[in-house]
């Protein structure tokens, strides 16, 4: 019987502009779940409280045909591919376009945010929340080359929506991401344990949970 040929994985670098109407859609998460790609975010600028578009520099790795299909998917959504290059053909001294400078982000000064996530996770469950969790994640500069958010999708089967992000295209500063995580309770817990094991700071945002509970009590 003829043996099937082993397809070598490929990598491309792409700068994408995500229209404001897709800020609440897990566009990058779908590149992982639908096309089995590894997606490393090399730079990001996305603000949740304005009408501007979001910018991401992505390194996409995987099956060449699936890579092609994923780029077609992005174009079909109206996501602009501003730059596209094969990763192995990038010259060390090649200059990229100037990346938009994002607004500064740091952990929100709010009683709803906590880095004591285990206790708050149990409280989150007790309030009847079992499928959606909001958090702020600090991706330390030492993890610049690691596809941390992509791993949440491929390893734990979560749907991850990035609602706000800032990451400069270098290793000088840490990156900050506001995330909506969707999945089963066990998957969510395991993903938080994974982030903690990596040593990445995380802050759970329970504001929407308490808001929903308060609104429910007020309507009784």
C-alpha positions in Angstrom: 0.0 0.0 0.0 1.3 3.5 -0.8 2.4 5.4 2.3 0.9 8.8 2.9 3.3 11.6 2.8 4.1 13.4 6.0 3.2 17.1 5.6 5.7 19.4 7.1 4.2 22.1 9.3 4.6 25.7 8.2 4.7 29.0 10.0 3.6 32.4 8.9 3.7 35.8 10.5 0.7 38.0 10.0 -0.5 41.4 11.3 -4.2 41.6 11.4 -6.7 44.4 12.0 -9.8 43.2 13.8 -12.9 45.4 13.2 -14.6 46.7 16.3 -17.7 44.6 15.6 -15.7 41.5 16.2 -14.2 42.5 19.5 -16.7 40.2 21.3 -16.0 37.3 19.0 -13.4 34.6 19.8 -11.6 35.1 16.4 -8.1 34.0 17.5 -9.5 31.1 19.5 -11.2 29.7 16.4 -7.9 29.6 14.6 -6.8 27.1 17.2 -10.0 25.1 17.6 -11.1 25.0 13.9 -7.8 24.8 12.1 -5.6 23.1 14.8 -3.1 25.9 14.6 -0.7 27.0 17.2 -1.1 30.8 17.6 1.5 32.9 19.3 0.5 36.5 19.9 3.7 38.6 19.3 2.0 42.0 19.8 -1.4 43.2 20.6 -3.4 46.5 20.9 -7.1 46.2 21.7 -9.2 48.4 23.9 -12.6 47.4 25.0 -14.1 50.8 25.8 -13.8 52.5 22.4 -14.7 52.1 18.8 -11.2 51.6 17.4 -10.1 48.4 15.7 -7.9 45.9 17.3 -4.3 45.0 16.1 -2.5 41.7 16.5 0.8 40.4 15.3 0.4 36.6 15.1 2.7 33.7 14.4 0.6 30.9 13.0 2.0 27.4 12.8 0.4 24.2 11.5 -0.6 22.3 8.5 0.0 24.4 5.3 -3.5 23.8 3.9 -5.1 24.6 7.3 -3.0 27.8 7.4 -4.4 28.8 4.0 -7.9 28.0 5.1 -7.5 30.0 8.3 -6.3 33.1 6.4 -9.3 32.7 4.1 -11.6 32.5 7.1 -10.1 35.8 8.5 -10.6 37.5 5.2 -14.1 36.2 5.0 -14.9 37.9 8.3 -13.5 41.2 7.0 -10.3 41.0 9.1 -7.6 42.9 7.3 -4.3 41.0 6.8 -1.9 44.0 6.8 1.3 42.0 6.6 1.9 38.4 5.8 5.3 36.6 5.6 6.7 33.1 5.9 8.4 33.0 9.2 11.6 31.4 8.0 12.1 34.1 5.3 12.1 37.0 7.8 15.4 38.7 7.8 16.9 39.5 11.3 17.2 43.2 10.4 13.9 43.6 8.6 11.8 46.4 10.0 8.1 45.9 10.5 5.4 48.5 10.5 5.1 50.7 13.5 2.8 49.0 16.0 0.1 51.2 17.5 1.0 52.2 21.1 -1.7 50.9 23.3 -3.1 52.6 26.4 -1.3 51.5 29.5 -2.9 48.6 31.4 -2.3 47.2 34.9 -4.5 45.2 37.3 -7.7 47.1 37.7 -8.2 48.8 41.1 -11.4 47.1 41.9 -12.9 45.0 44.7 -14.1 42.6 42.1 -10.6 41.6 41.1 -8.6 39.1 43.1 -5.4 37.1 42.6 -6.6 34.6 45.3 -8.3 32.7 42.6 -8.9 29.3 44.3 -11.2 30.7 46.9 -13.0 33.0 44.5 -13.4 30.2 42.0 -15.4 28.2 44.6 -17.5 31.3 45.3 -18.0 31.7 41.5 -19.4 28.1 41.4 -21.6 28.7 44.5 -23.3 31.6 42.6 -24.3 29.2 39.9 -21.6 30.1 37.3 -20.3 27.0 35.6 -19.3 27.9 32.1 -18.0 31.5 31.8 -15.2 33.2 33.6 -13.6 36.6 33.2 -10.0 37.3 34.2 -7.1 39.5 33.6 -3.8 37.8 32.7 -0.3 39.2 32.8 1.9 37.4 30.3 5.4 38.0 31.6 8.0 39.1 29.1 9.9 35.8 29.7 7.0 34.0 28.0 7.1 36.2 24.9 7.8 33.2 22.7 5.3 30.9 24.3 1.7 30.5 22.9 0.1 30.8 26.3 -3.4 31.8 25.2 -3.4 29.3 22.4 -2.7 26.5 24.9 -5.9 27.4 26.8 -7.8 26.4 23.7 -5.8 23.4 22.5 -4.9 21.9 25.9 -8.1 22.6 27.8 -10.8 22.9 25.1 -11.8 26.4 26.1 -13.2 29.1 24.0 -11.2 32.2 24.7 -12.3 35.7 23.8 -9.7 38.5 24.1 -11.7 41.6 25.1 -8.7 43.9 25.8 -5.0 43.5 25.2 -1.7 45.3 25.2 1.6 43.7 24.2 4.5 45.5 22.6 6.4 43.8 19.8 9.5 43.2 21.9 10.5 41.6 25.2 10.9 44.8 27.2 7.4 44.8 28.8 4.9 42.3 30.1 1.7 41.8 28.2 -1.8 42.3 29.7 -4.9 40.6 28.5 -8.6 40.7 29.6 -10.1 37.3 28.7 -13.5 35.7 28.6 -13.1 32.0 29.1 -15.9 29.6 28.2 -15.9 25.9 29.1 -16.8 23.3 31.6 -16.0 24.0 35.3 -13.3 21.3 35.4 -11.6 22.7 32.3 -11.7 26.3 33.6 -10.2 25.2 36.9 -7.4 23.2 35.2 -6.6 26.2 32.9 -6.2 28.5 35.9 -4.0 25.9 37.6 -1.9 25.8 34.4 -1.4 29.5 34.4 -0.5 29.5 38.1 2.0 26.7 37.5 3.7 28.9 34.8 3.9 31.7 37.4 1.7 34.1 35.4 -0.3 36.6 37.5 -4.0 36.2 37.1 -6.9 38.3 38.5 -10.5 36.9 38.4 -13.1 39.5 37.6 -16.4 38.6 39.3 -18.1 41.9 38.8 -20.5 40.6 36.2 -21.4 37.6 38.4 -22.3 39.8 41.4 -24.1 42.2 39.1 -26.3 39.4 37.8 -27.0 38.1 41.3 -27.9 41.6 42.5 -30.2 42.3 39.6 -31.9 39.0 40.2 -32.6 39.8 43.9 -33.8 43.3 43.0 -36.4 41.9 40.6 -37.9 39.6 43.2 
